Amino acid sequence: MSVYGKQGLRELAEQNLAKAHYLAANCRLLFDAPFFHEFVFGPMGNLRSNYGELLTKKIIGGLPLGRFIRS
């Protein structure tokens, strides 16, 4: 983090915040609470194929929380 410097770290945090809220605006959020860059949203389409598609892009999808929470 020291590579970013004080201003760079602030800029990185602002970008994380903006991008997370941009994505959240297009999802069905399961909790109505403030967040910084992580949030829980409901499933969009077929979960298995979504995870498979993410993996082809070398992205590890989030943890499926269905067994831990009730929506």
mmCIF file of the N, C-alpha and C atoms, coordinates in Angstrom:
data_MODEL
# 
_entry.id   MODEL 
# 
loop_
_atom_site.group_PDB 
_atom_site.id 
_atom_site.type_symbol 
_atom_site.label_atom_id 
_atom_site.label_alt_id 
_atom_site.label_comp_id 
_atom_site.label_asym_id 
_atom_site.label_entity_id 
_atom_site.label_seq_id 
_atom_site.pdbx_PDB_ins_code 
_atom_site.Cartn_x 
_atom_site.Cartn_y 
_atom_site.Cartn_z 
_atom_site.occupancy 
_atom_site.B_iso_or_equiv 
_atom_site.pdbx_formal_charge 
_atom_site.auth_seq_id 
_atom_site.auth_comp_id 
_atom_site.auth_asym_id 
_atom_site.auth_atom_id 
_atom_site.pdbx_PDB_model_num 
ATOM 1   N N  . MET A 1 1  ? 0.821   -1.179  0.000   1.00 0.00 ? 1  MET A N  1 
ATOM 2   C CA . MET A 1 1  ? 0.000   0.000   0.000   1.00 0.00 ? 1  MET A CA 1 
ATOM 3   C C  . MET A 1 1  ? 0.870   1.250   0.000   1.00 0.00 ? 1  MET A C  1 
ATOM 4   N N  . SER A 1 2  ? 2.079   1.118   0.486   1.00 0.00 ? 2  SER A N  1 
ATOM 5   C CA . SER A 1 2  ? 2.943   2.293   0.511   1.00 0.00 ? 2  SER A CA 1 
ATOM 6   C C  . SER A 1 2  ? 3.302   2.750   -0.900  1.00 0.00 ? 2  SER A C  1 
ATOM 7   N N  . VAL A 1 3  ? 3.207   1.854   -1.878  1.00 0.00 ? 3  VAL A N  1 
ATOM 8   C CA . VAL A 1 3  ? 3.496   2.215   -3.269  1.00 0.00 ? 3  VAL A CA 1 
ATOM 9   C C  . VAL A 1 3  ? 2.492   3.250   -3.774  1.00 0.00 ? 3  VAL A C  1 
ATOM 10  N N  . TYR A 1 4  ? 1.248   3.144   -3.333  1.00 0.00 ? 4  TYR A N  1 
ATOM 11  C CA . TYR A 1 4  ? 0.214   4.082   -3.760  1.00 0.00 ? 4  TYR A CA 1 
ATOM 12  C C  . TYR A 1 4  ? 0.425   5.478   -3.190  1.00 0.00 ? 4  TYR A C  1 
ATOM 13  N N  . GLY A 1 5  ? 0.958   5.553   -2.008  1.00 0.00 ? 5  GLY A N  1 
ATOM 14  C CA . GLY A 1 5  ? 1.084   6.843   -1.336  1.00 0.00 ? 5  GLY A CA 1 
ATOM 15  C C  . GLY A 1 5  ? -0.252  7.258   -0.752  1.00 0.00 ? 5  GLY A C  1 
ATOM 16  N N  . LYS A 1 6  ? -0.244  8.326   0.000   1.00 0.00 ? 6  LYS A N  1 
ATOM 17  C CA . LYS A 1 6  ? -1.456  8.770   0.685   1.00 0.00 ? 6  LYS A CA 1 
ATOM 18  C C  . LYS A 1 6  ? -2.572  9.110   -0.302  1.00 0.00 ? 6  LYS A C  1 
ATOM 19  N N  . GLN A 1 7  ? -2.264  9.889   -1.330  1.00 0.00 ? 7  GLN A N  1 
ATOM 20  C CA . GLN A 1 7  ? -3.282  10.291  -2.308  1.00 0.00 ? 7  GLN A CA 1 
ATOM 21  C C  . GLN A 1 7  ? -3.734  9.102   -3.160  1.00 0.00 ? 7  GLN A C  1 
ATOM 22  N N  . GLY A 1 8  ? -2.794  8.247   -3.545  1.00 0.00 ? 8  GLY A N  1 
ATOM 23  C CA . GLY A 1 8  ? -3.132  7.078   -4.351  1.00 0.00 ? 8  GLY A CA 1 
ATOM 24  C C  . GLY A 1 8  ? -4.036  6.110   -3.614  1.00 0.00 ? 8  GLY A C  1 
ATOM 25  N N  . LEU A 1 9  ? -3.770  5.930   -2.334  1.00 0.00 ? 9  LEU A N  1 
ATOM 26  C CA . LEU A 1 9  ? -4.603  5.039   -1.527  1.00 0.00 ? 9  LEU A CA 1 
ATOM 27  C C  . LEU A 1 9  ? -6.017  5.598   -1.400  1.00 0.00 ? 9  LEU A C  1 
ATOM 28  N N  . ARG A 1 10 ? -6.114  6.891   -1.220  1.00 0.00 ? 10 ARG A N  1 
ATOM 29  C CA . ARG A 1 10 ? -7.430  7.526   -1.152  1.00 0.00 ? 10 ARG A CA 1 
ATOM 30  C C  . ARG A 1 10 ? -8.175  7.367   -2.484  1.00 0.00 ? 10 ARG A C  1 
ATOM 31  N N  . GLU A 1 11 ? -7.472  7.553   -3.577  1.00 0.00 ? 11 GLU A N  1 
ATOM 32  C CA . GLU A 1 11 ? -8.080  7.410   -4.902  1.00 0.00 ? 11 GLU A CA 1 
ATOM 33  C C  . GLU A 1 11 ? -8.549  5.976   -5.140  1.00 0.00 ? 11 GLU A C  1 
ATOM 34  N N  . LEU A 1 12 ? -7.744  5.013   -4.718  1.00 0.00 ? 12 LEU A N  1 
ATOM 35  C CA . LEU A 1 12 ? -8.115  3.607   -4.846  1.00 0.00 ? 12 LEU A CA 1 
ATOM 36  C C  . LEU A 1 12 ? -9.382  3.307   -4.048  1.00 0.00 ? 12 LEU A C  1 
ATOM 37  N N  . ALA A 1 13 ? -9.466  3.808   -2.827  1.00 0.00 ? 13 ALA A N  1 
ATOM 38  C CA . ALA A 1 13 ? -10.643 3.602   -1.983  1.00 0.00 ? 13 ALA A CA 1 
ATOM 39  C C  . ALA A 1 13 ? -11.882 4.240   -2.610  1.00 0.00 ? 13 ALA A C  1 
ATOM 40  N N  . GLU A 1 14 ? -11.730 5.430   -3.166  1.00 0.00 ? 14 GLU A N  1 
ATOM 41  C CA . GLU A 1 14 ? -12.866 6.106   -3.806  1.00 0.00 ? 14 GLU A CA 1 
ATOM 42  C C  . GLU A 1 14 ? -13.345 5.330   -5.024  1.00 0.00 ? 14 GLU A C  1 
ATOM 43  N N  . GLN A 1 15 ? -12.411 4.772   -5.802  1.00 0.00 ? 15 GLN A N  1 
ATOM 44  C CA . GLN A 1 15 ? -12.802 3.964   -6.964  1.00 0.00 ? 15 GLN A CA 1 
ATOM 45  C C  . GLN A 1 15 ? -13.508 2.681   -6.528  1.00 0.00 ? 15 GLN A C  1 
ATOM 46  N N  . ASN A 1 16 ? -12.997 2.021   -5.480  1.00 0.00 ? 16 ASN A N  1 
ATOM 47  C CA . ASN A 1 16 ? -13.657 0.816   -4.964  1.00 0.00 ? 16 ASN A CA 1 
ATOM 48  C C  . ASN A 1 16 ? -15.086 1.121   -4.537  1.00 0.00 ? 16 ASN A C  1 
ATOM 49  N N  . LEU A 1 17 ? -15.258 2.210   -3.831  1.00 0.00 ? 17 LEU A N  1 
ATOM 50  C CA . LEU A 1 17 ? -16.580 2.617   -3.361  1.00 0.00 ? 17 LEU A CA 1 
ATOM 51  C C  . LEU A 1 17 ? -17.515 2.880   -4.537  1.00 0.00 ? 17 LEU A C  1 
ATOM 52  N N  . ALA A 1 18 ? -17.064 3.661   -5.501  1.00 0.00 ? 18 ALA A N  1 
ATOM 53  C CA . ALA A 1 18 ? -17.900 4.019   -6.648  1.00 0.00 ? 18 ALA A CA 1 
ATOM 54  C C  . ALA A 1 18 ? -18.283 2.789   -7.468  1.00 0.00 ? 18 ALA A C  1 
ATOM 55  N N  . LYS A 1 19 ? -17.335 1.907   -7.716  1.00 0.00 ? 19 LYS A N  1 
ATOM 56  C CA . LYS A 1 19 ? -17.612 0.724   -8.540  1.00 0.00 ? 19 LYS A CA 1 
ATOM 57  C C  . LYS A 1 19 ? -18.535 -0.259  -7.822  1.00 0.00 ? 19 LYS A C  1 
ATOM 58  N N  . ALA A 1 20 ? -18.372 -0.405  -6.520  1.00 0.00 ? 20 ALA A N  1 
ATOM 59  C CA . ALA A 1 20 ? -19.253 -1.298  -5.760  1.00 0.00 ? 20 ALA A CA 1 
ATOM 60  C C  . ALA A 1 20 ? -20.682 -0.761  -5.777  1.00 0.00 ? 20 ALA A C  1 
ATOM 61  N N  . HIS A 1 21 ? -20.851 0.531   -5.593  1.00 0.00 ? 21 HIS A N  1 
ATOM 62  C CA . HIS A 1 21 ? -22.197 1.104   -5.585  1.00 0.00 ? 21 HIS A CA 1 
ATOM 63  C C  . HIS A 1 21 ? -22.817 1.110   -6.980  1.00 0.00 ? 21 HIS A C  1 
ATOM 64  N N  . TYR A 1 22 ? -22.000 1.229   -8.005  1.00 0.00 ? 22 TYR A N  1 
ATOM 65  C CA . TYR A 1 22 ? -22.493 1.128   -9.381  1.00 0.00 ? 22 TYR A CA 1 
ATOM 66  C C  . TYR A 1 22 ? -23.042 -0.274  -9.630  1.00 0.00 ? 22 TYR A C  1 
ATOM 67  N N  . LEU A 1 23 ? -22.294 -1.291  -9.217  1.00 0.00 ? 23 LEU A N  1 
ATOM 68  C CA . LEU A 1 23 ? -22.757 -2.670  -9.378  1.00 0.00 ? 23 LEU A CA 1 
ATOM 69  C C  . LEU A 1 23 ? -23.997 -2.929  -8.533  1.00 0.00 ? 23 LEU A C  1 
ATOM 70  N N  . ALA A 1 24 ? -23.983 -2.476  -7.290  1.00 0.00 ? 24 ALA A N  1 
ATOM 71  C CA . ALA A 1 24 ? -25.115 -2.712  -6.384  1.00 0.00 ? 24 ALA A CA 1 
ATOM 72  C C  . ALA A 1 24 ? -26.407 -2.104  -6.903  1.00 0.00 ? 24 ALA A C  1 
ATOM 73  N N  . ALA A 1 25 ? -26.306 -1.010  -7.644  1.00 0.00 ? 25 ALA A N  1 
ATOM 74  C CA . ALA A 1 25 ? -27.503 -0.366  -8.196  1.00 0.00 ? 25 ALA A CA 1 
ATOM 75  C C  . ALA A 1 25 ? -28.197 -1.264  -9.213  1.00 0.00 ? 25 ALA A C  1 
ATOM 76  N N  . ASN A 1 26 ? -27.480 -2.277  -9.725  1.00 0.00 ? 26 ASN A N  1 
ATOM 77  C CA . ASN A 1 26 ? -28.045 -3.172  -10.729 1.00 0.00 ? 26 ASN A CA 1 
ATOM 78  C C  . ASN A 1 26 ? -28.284 -4.583  -10.180 1.00 0.00 ? 26 ASN A C  1 
ATOM 79  N N  . CYS A 1 27 ? -28.291 -4.723  -8.873  1.00 0.00 ? 27 CYS A N  1 
ATOM 80  C CA . CYS A 1 27 ? -28.500 -6.025  -8.233  1.00 0.00 ? 27 CYS A CA 1 
ATOM 81  C C  . CYS A 1 27 ? -29.661 -5.936  -7.247  1.00 0.00 ? 27 CYS A C  1 
ATOM 82  N N  . ARG A 1 28 ? -30.179 -7.112  -6.904  1.00 0.00 ? 28 ARG A N  1 
ATOM 83  C CA . ARG A 1 28 ? -31.209 -7.187  -5.870  1.00 0.00 ? 28 ARG A CA 1 
ATOM 84  C C  . ARG A 1 28 ? -30.502 -7.434  -4.545  1.00 0.00 ? 28 ARG A C  1 
ATOM 85  N N  . LEU A 1 29 ? -30.319 -6.364  -3.772  1.00 0.00 ? 29 LEU A N  1 
ATOM 86  C CA . LEU A 1 29 ? -29.604 -6.468  -2.506  1.00 0.00 ? 29 LEU A CA 1 
ATOM 87  C C  . LEU A 1 29 ? -30.465 -7.180  -1.469  1.00 0.00 ? 29 LEU A C  1 
ATOM 88  N N  . LEU A 1 30 ? -29.838 -8.055  -0.678  1.00 0.00 ? 30 LEU A N  1 
ATOM 89  C CA . LEU A 1 30 ? -30.567 -8.798  0.333   1.00 0.00 ? 30 LEU A CA 1 
ATOM 90  C C  . LEU A 1 30 ? -30.609 -8.081  1.676   1.00 0.00 ? 30 LEU A C  1 
ATOM 91  N N  . PHE A 1 31 ? -29.750 -7.097  1.862   1.00 0.00 ? 31 PHE A N  1 
ATOM 92  C CA . PHE A 1 31 ? -29.736 -6.338  3.105   1.00 0.00 ? 31 PHE A CA 1 
ATOM 93  C C  . PHE A 1 31 ? -29.753 -4.857  2.780   1.00 0.00 ? 31 PHE A C  1 
ATOM 94  N N  . ASP A 1 32 ? -30.544 -4.116  3.513   1.00 0.00 ? 32 ASP A N  1 
ATOM 95  C CA . ASP A 1 32 ? -30.611 -2.668  3.339   1.00 0.00 ? 32 ASP A CA 1 
ATOM 96  C C  . ASP A 1 32 ? -29.739 -2.018  4.413   1.00 0.00 ? 32 ASP A C  1 
ATOM 97  N N  . ALA A 1 33 ? -28.439 -1.983  4.143   1.00 0.00 ? 33 ALA A N  1 
ATOM 98  C CA . ALA A 1 33 ? -27.495 -1.439  5.118   1.00 0.00 ? 33 ALA A CA 1 
ATOM 99  C C  . ALA A 1 33 ? -26.365 -0.745  4.367   1.00 0.00 ? 33 ALA A C  1 
ATOM 100 N N  . PRO A 1 34 ? -25.741 0.224   4.988   1.00 0.00 ? 34 PRO A N  1 
ATOM 101 C CA . PRO A 1 34 ? -24.608 0.888   4.340   1.00 0.00 ? 34 PRO A CA 1 
ATOM 102 C C  . PRO A 1 34 ? -23.469 -0.112  4.090   1.00 0.00 ? 34 PRO A C  1 
ATOM 103 N N  . PHE A 1 35 ? -22.708 0.110   3.031   1.00 0.00 ? 35 PHE A N  1 
ATOM 104 C CA . PHE A 1 35 ? -21.559 -0.745  2.748   1.00 0.00 ? 35 PHE A CA 1 
ATOM 105 C C  . PHE A 1 35 ? -20.478 0.069   2.051   1.00 0.00 ? 35 PHE A C  1 
ATOM 106 N N  . PHE A 1 36 ? -19.269 -0.461  2.117   1.00 0.00 ? 36 PHE A N  1 
ATOM 107 C CA . PHE A 1 36 ? -18.143 0.186   1.447   1.00 0.00 ? 36 PHE A CA 1 
ATOM 108 C C  . PHE A 1 36 ? -17.896 -0.482  0.107   1.00 0.00 ? 36 PHE A C  1 
ATOM 109 N N  . HIS A 1 37 ? -17.368 -1.711  0.107   1.00 0.00 ? 37 HIS A N  1 
ATOM 110 C CA . HIS A 1 37 ? -17.116 -2.379  -1.164  1.00 0.00 ? 37 HIS A CA 1 
ATOM 111 C C  . HIS A 1 37 ? -17.567 -3.836  -1.218  1.00 0.00 ? 37 HIS A C  1 
ATOM 112 N N  . GLU A 1 38 ? -18.247 -4.291  -0.193  1.00 0.00 ? 38 GLU A N  1 
ATOM 113 C CA . GLU A 1 38 ? -18.780 -5.650  -0.203  1.00 0.00 ? 38 GLU A CA 1 
ATOM 114 C C  . GLU A 1 38 ? -20.246 -5.616  0.177   1.00 0.00 ? 38 GLU A C  1 
ATOM 115 N N  . PHE A 1 39 ? -21.052 -6.411  -0.510  1.00 0.00 ? 39 PHE A N  1 
ATOM 116 C CA . PHE A 1 39 ? -22.482 -6.452  -0.239  1.00 0.00 ? 39 PHE A CA 1 
ATOM 117 C C  . PHE A 1 39 ? -23.023 -7.806  -0.656  1.00 0.00 ? 39 PHE A C  1 
ATOM 118 N N  . VAL A 1 40 ? -24.205 -8.137  -0.160  1.00 0.00 ? 40 VAL A N  1 
ATOM 119 C CA . VAL A 1 40 ? -24.849 -9.417  -0.466  1.00 0.00 ? 40 VAL A CA 1 
ATOM 120 C C  . VAL A 1 40 ? -26.018 -9.143  -1.395  1.00 0.00 ? 40 VAL A C  1 
ATOM 121 N N  . PHE A 1 41 ? -26.054 -9.878  -2.508  1.00 0.00 ? 41 PHE A N  1 
ATOM 122 C CA . PHE A 1 41 ? -27.161 -9.716  -3.447  1.00 0.00 ? 41 PHE A CA 1 
ATOM 123 C C  . PHE A 1 41 ? -27.745 -11.061 -3.809  1.00 0.00 ? 41 PHE A C  1 
ATOM 124 N N  . GLY A 1 42 ? -28.997 -11.027 -4.264  1.00 0.00 ? 42 GLY A N  1 
ATOM 125 C CA . GLY A 1 42 ? -29.705 -12.242 -4.630  1.00 0.00 ? 42 GLY A CA 1 
ATOM 126 C C  . GLY A 1 42 ? -29.201 -12.805 -5.941  1.00 0.00 ? 42 GLY A C  1 
ATOM 127 N N  . PRO A 1 43 ? -29.501 -14.074 -6.192  1.00 0.00 ? 43 PRO A N  1 
ATOM 128 C CA . PRO A 1 43 ? -29.028 -14.737 -7.409  1.00 0.00 ? 43 PRO A CA 1 
ATOM 129 C C  . PRO A 1 43 ? -29.594 -14.092 -8.666  1.00 0.00 ? 43 PRO A C  1 
ATOM 130 N N  . MET A 1 44 ? -28.783 -14.125 -9.691  1.00 0.00 ? 44 MET A N  1 
ATOM 131 C CA . MET A 1 44 ? -29.181 -13.582 -10.995 1.00 0.00 ? 44 MET A CA 1 
ATOM 132 C C  . MET A 1 44 ? -28.982 -14.691 -12.024 1.00 0.00 ? 44 MET A C  1 
ATOM 133 N N  . GLY A 1 45 ? -30.039 -15.375 -12.396 1.00 0.00 ? 45 GLY A N  1 
ATOM 134 C CA . GLY A 1 45 ? -29.925 -16.448 -13.377 1.00 0.00 ? 45 GLY A CA 1 
ATOM 135 C C  . GLY A 1 45 ? -29.444 -17.741 -12.746 1.00 0.00 ? 45 GLY A C  1 
ATOM 136 N N  . ASN A 1 46 ? -28.846 -18.584 -13.566 1.00 0.00 ? 46 ASN A N  1 
ATOM 137 C CA . ASN A 1 46 ? -28.365 -19.891 -13.144 1.00 0.00 ? 46 ASN A CA 1 
ATOM 138 C C  . ASN A 1 46 ? -27.005 -19.743 -12.459 1.00 0.00 ? 46 ASN A C  1 
ATOM 139 N N  . LEU A 1 47 ? -26.970 -20.038 -11.163 1.00 0.00 ? 47 LEU A N  1 
ATOM 140 C CA . LEU A 1 47 ? -25.733 -19.834 -10.401 1.00 0.00 ? 47 LEU A CA 1 
ATOM 141 C C  . LEU A 1 47 ? -24.570 -20.670 -10.915 1.00 0.00 ? 47 LEU A C  1 
ATOM 142 N N  . ARG A 1 48 ? -24.831 -21.932 -11.248 1.00 0.00 ? 48 ARG A N  1 
ATOM 143 C CA . ARG A 1 48 ? -23.740 -22.795 -11.720 1.00 0.00 ? 48 ARG A CA 1 
ATOM 144 C C  . ARG A 1 48 ? -23.113 -22.254 -13.002 1.00 0.00 ? 48 ARG A C  1 
ATOM 145 N N  . SER A 1 49 ? -23.933 -21.836 -13.947 1.00 0.00 ? 49 SER A N  1 
ATOM 146 C CA . SER A 1 49 ? -23.363 -21.319 -15.193 1.00 0.00 ? 49 SER A CA 1 
ATOM 147 C C  . SER A 1 49 ? -22.684 -19.970 -14.961 1.00 0.00 ? 49 SER A C  1 
ATOM 148 N N  . ASN A 1 50 ? -23.216 -19.165 -14.023 1.00 0.00 ? 50 ASN A N  1 
ATOM 149 C CA . ASN A 1 50 ? -22.564 -17.891 -13.706 1.00 0.00 ? 50 ASN A CA 1 
ATOM 150 C C  . ASN A 1 50 ? -21.169 -18.118 -13.151 1.00 0.00 ? 50 ASN A C  1 
ATOM 151 N N  . TYR A 1 51 ? -21.025 -19.075 -12.226 1.00 0.00 ? 51 TYR A N  1 
ATOM 152 C CA . TYR A 1 51 ? -19.711 -19.364 -11.658 1.00 0.00 ? 51 TYR A CA 1 
ATOM 153 C C  . TYR A 1 51 ? -18.772 -19.887 -12.735 1.00 0.00 ? 51 TYR A C  1 
ATOM 154 N N  . GLY A 1 52 ? -19.296 -20.737 -13.604 1.00 0.00 ? 52 GLY A N  1 
ATOM 155 C CA . GLY A 1 52 ? -18.473 -21.270 -14.692 1.00 0.00 ? 52 GLY A CA 1 
ATOM 156 C C  . GLY A 1 52 ? -17.988 -20.170 -15.620 1.00 0.00 ? 52 GLY A C  1 
ATOM 157 N N  . GLU A 1 53 ? -18.870 -19.241 -15.937 1.00 0.00 ? 53 GLU A N  1 
ATOM 158 C CA . GLU A 1 53 ? -18.490 -18.125 -16.800 1.00 0.00 ? 53 GLU A CA 1 
ATOM 159 C C  . GLU A 1 53 ? -17.437 -17.247 -16.130 1.00 0.00 ? 53 GLU A C  1 
ATOM 160 N N  . LEU A 1 54 ? -17.600 -17.001 -14.842 1.00 0.00 ? 54 LEU A N  1 
ATOM 161 C CA . LEU A 1 54 ? -16.604 -16.208 -14.111 1.00 0.00 ? 54 LEU A CA 1 
ATOM 162 C C  . LEU A 1 54 ? -15.244 -16.904 -14.135 1.00 0.00 ? 54 LEU A C  1 
ATOM 163 N N  . LEU A 1 55 ? -15.234 -18.211 -13.918 1.00 0.00 ? 55 LEU A N  1 
ATOM 164 C CA . LEU A 1 55 ? -13.968 -18.947 -13.900 1.00 0.00 ? 55 LEU A CA 1 
ATOM 165 C C  . LEU A 1 55 ? -13.249 -18.872 -15.236 1.00 0.00 ? 55 LEU A C  1 
ATOM 166 N N  . THR A 1 56 ? -13.990 -18.850 -16.344 1.00 0.00 ? 56 THR A N  1 
ATOM 167 C CA . THR A 1 56 ? -13.334 -18.728 -17.651 1.00 0.00 ? 56 THR A CA 1 
ATOM 168 C C  . THR A 1 56 ? -12.624 -17.383 -17.791 1.00 0.00 ? 56 THR A C  1 
ATOM 169 N N  . LYS A 1 57 ? -13.065 -16.409 -16.995 1.00 0.00 ? 57 LYS A N  1 
ATOM 170 C CA . LYS A 1 57 ? -12.432 -15.082 -17.006 1.00 0.00 ? 57 LYS A CA 1 
ATOM 171 C C  . LYS A 1 57 ? -11.447 -14.927 -15.843 1.00 0.00 ? 57 LYS A C  1 
ATOM 172 N N  . LYS A 1 58 ? -11.130 -16.081 -15.204 1.00 0.00 ? 58 LYS A N  1 
ATOM 173 C CA . LYS A 1 58 ? -10.189 -16.124 -14.072 1.00 0.00 ? 58 LYS A CA 1 
ATOM 174 C C  . LYS A 1 58 ? -10.654 -15.260 -12.900 1.00 0.00 ? 58 LYS A C  1 
ATOM 175 N N  . ILE A 1 59 ? -11.977 -15.289 -12.652 1.00 0.00 ? 59 ILE A N  1 
ATOM 176 C CA . ILE A 1 59 ? -12.568 -14.587 -11.520 1.00 0.00 ? 59 ILE A CA 1 
ATOM 177 C C  . ILE A 1 59 ? -13.215 -15.630 -10.620 1.00 0.00 ? 59 ILE A C  1 
ATOM 178 N N  . ILE A 1 60 ? -12.905 -15.578 -9.347  1.00 0.00 ? 60 ILE A N  1 
ATOM 179 C CA . ILE A 1 60 ? -13.522 -16.497 -8.393  1.00 0.00 ? 60 ILE A CA 1 
ATOM 180 C C  . ILE A 1 60 ? -14.765 -15.809 -7.838  1.00 0.00 ? 60 ILE A C  1 
ATOM 181 N N  . GLY A 1 61 ? -15.919 -16.400 -8.074  1.00 0.00 ? 61 GLY A N  1 
ATOM 182 C CA . GLY A 1 61 ? -17.182 -15.820 -7.617  1.00 0.00 ? 61 GLY A CA 1 
ATOM 183 C C  . GLY A 1 61 ? -17.279 -15.828 -6.100  1.00 0.00 ? 61 GLY A C  1 
ATOM 184 N N  . GLY A 1 62 ? -18.156 -15.032 -5.589  1.00 0.00 ? 62 GLY A N  1 
ATOM 185 C CA . GLY A 1 62 ? -18.363 -14.961 -4.137  1.00 0.00 ? 62 GLY A CA 1 
ATOM 186 C C  . GLY A 1 62 ? -18.938 -16.239 -3.569  1.00 0.00 ? 62 GLY A C  1 
ATOM 187 N N  . LEU A 1 63 ? -18.956 -16.320 -2.279  1.00 0.00 ? 63 LEU A N  1 
ATOM 188 C CA . LEU A 1 63 ? -19.480 -17.478 -1.567  1.00 0.00 ? 63 LEU A CA 1 
ATOM 189 C C  . LEU A 1 63 ? -21.001 -17.501 -1.657  1.00 0.00 ? 63 LEU A C  1 
ATOM 190 N N  . PRO A 1 64 ? -21.594 -18.603 -2.143  1.00 0.00 ? 64 PRO A N  1 
ATOM 191 C CA . PRO A 1 64 ? -23.050 -18.713 -2.143  1.00 0.00 ? 64 PRO A CA 1 
ATOM 192 C C  . PRO A 1 64 ? -23.551 -18.775 -0.696  1.00 0.00 ? 64 PRO A C  1 
ATOM 193 N N  . LEU A 1 65 ? -24.341 -17.818 -0.285  1.00 0.00 ? 65 LEU A N  1 
ATOM 194 C CA . LEU A 1 65 ? -24.757 -17.697 1.111   1.00 0.00 ? 65 LEU A CA 1 
ATOM 195 C C  . LEU A 1 65 ? -26.115 -18.319 1.407   1.00 0.00 ? 65 LEU A C  1 
ATOM 196 N N  . GLY A 1 66 ? -26.739 -18.938 0.423   1.00 0.00 ? 66 GLY A N  1 
ATOM 197 C CA . GLY A 1 66 ? -28.070 -19.484 0.583   1.00 0.00 ? 66 GLY A CA 1 
ATOM 198 C C  . GLY A 1 66 ? -28.248 -20.374 1.793   1.00 0.00 ? 66 GLY A C  1 
ATOM 199 N N  . ARG A 1 67 ? -27.241 -21.147 2.118   1.00 0.00 ? 67 ARG A N  1 
ATOM 200 C CA . ARG A 1 67 ? -27.376 -22.062 3.269   1.00 0.00 ? 67 ARG A CA 1 
ATOM 201 C C  . ARG A 1 67 ? -27.195 -21.350 4.596   1.00 0.00 ? 67 ARG A C  1 
ATOM 202 N N  . PHE A 1 68 ? -26.741 -20.102 4.578   1.00 0.00 ? 68 PHE A N  1 
ATOM 203 C CA . PHE A 1 68 ? -26.511 -19.359 5.813   1.00 0.00 ? 68 PHE A CA 1 
ATOM 204 C C  . PHE A 1 68 ? -27.596 -18.331 6.130   1.00 0.00 ? 68 PHE A C  1 
ATOM 205 N N  . ILE A 1 69 ? -28.301 -17.867 5.106   1.00 0.00 ? 69 ILE A N  1 
ATOM 206 C CA . ILE A 1 69 ? -29.311 -16.824 5.318   1.00 0.00 ? 69 ILE A CA 1 
ATOM 207 C C  . ILE A 1 69 ? -30.594 -17.220 4.621   1.00 0.00 ? 69 ILE A C  1 
ATOM 208 N N  . ARG A 1 70 ? -31.672 -16.611 5.043   1.00 0.00 ? 70 ARG A N  1 
ATOM 209 C CA . ARG A 1 70 ? -32.977 -16.798 4.388   1.00 0.00 ? 70 ARG A CA 1 
ATOM 210 C C  . ARG A 1 70 ? -33.385 -15.475 3.815   1.00 0.00 ? 70 ARG A C  1 
ATOM 211 N N  . SER A 1 71 ? -33.788 -15.478 2.544   1.00 0.00 ? 71 SER A N  1 
ATOM 212 C CA . SER A 1 71 ? -34.205 -14.223 1.908   1.00 0.00 ? 71 SER A CA 1 
ATOM 213 C C  . SER A 1 71 ? -35.691 -14.078 1.866   1.00 0.00 ? 71 SER A C  1 
# 
